[in-house]
Amino acid sequence: MKKIIVKIATAVIVLGLVGGIIYWKSLPEEDVFIETVYTEEYQNDVADELESKKISKRL
């Protein structure tokens, strides 16, 4: 019984690490600062990108 618990705990830790690495790799490479996010230009760029993604999903 103890071996099963150890195996499950190990699997959970490994999956957590792999998931964390995948998430970390999916983050944008550029640093985005709060000062940047709250500019009108940045917000317009993000809105345009979102709209493009919505349109491409409809096709």
C-alpha positions in Angstrom: 0.0 0.0 0.0 2.8 2.4 0.9 4.5 1.8 -2.5 1.3 2.8 -4.4 1.1 6.0 -2.4 4.7 6.8 -3.2 4.2 6.1 -6.9 1.0 8.3 -7.0 2.8 11.1 -5.1 5.7 10.9 -7.5 3.4 10.9 -10.5 1.6 14.0 -9.2 4.9 15.8 -8.6 6.2 15.0 -12.1 3.0 16.0 -13.8 3.0 19.2 -11.8 6.5 20.0 -12.9 5.8 19.2 -16.5 2.7 21.3 -16.5 4.5 24.2 -14.9 7.3 24.0 -17.5 4.7 23.8 -20.4 2.9 26.9 -18.9 6.2 28.7 -18.4 7.2 28.0 -22.0 3.8 29.3 -23.3 4.3 32.7 -21.7 5.3 35.6 -24.0 9.1 36.0 -24.4 8.9 39.7 -24.0 8.5 41.2 -20.6 5.1 43.0 -20.2 5.0 45.6 -17.5 2.0 47.2 -15.9 2.9 50.5 -17.4 2.8 48.9 -20.8 -0.5 47.1 -20.4 -2.4 50.2 -19.4 -1.6 52.1 -22.5 -4.1 52.7 -25.3 -1.8 51.4 -27.9 -1.2 48.1 -26.1 -4.9 47.6 -25.4 -5.7 48.2 -29.1 -3.0 45.7 -30.2 -4.4 43.1 -27.9 -8.0 43.7 -29.0 -6.9 43.4 -32.7 -5.1 40.2 -32.0 -8.1 38.8 -30.1 -10.4 39.8 -33.0 -8.1 38.1 -35.5 -8.2 34.9 -33.5 -12.0 35.0 -33.2 -12.3 35.4 -37.0 -9.8 32.6 -37.7 -11.8 30.2 -35.5 -15.0 31.0 -37.4 -13.5 30.0 -40.7 
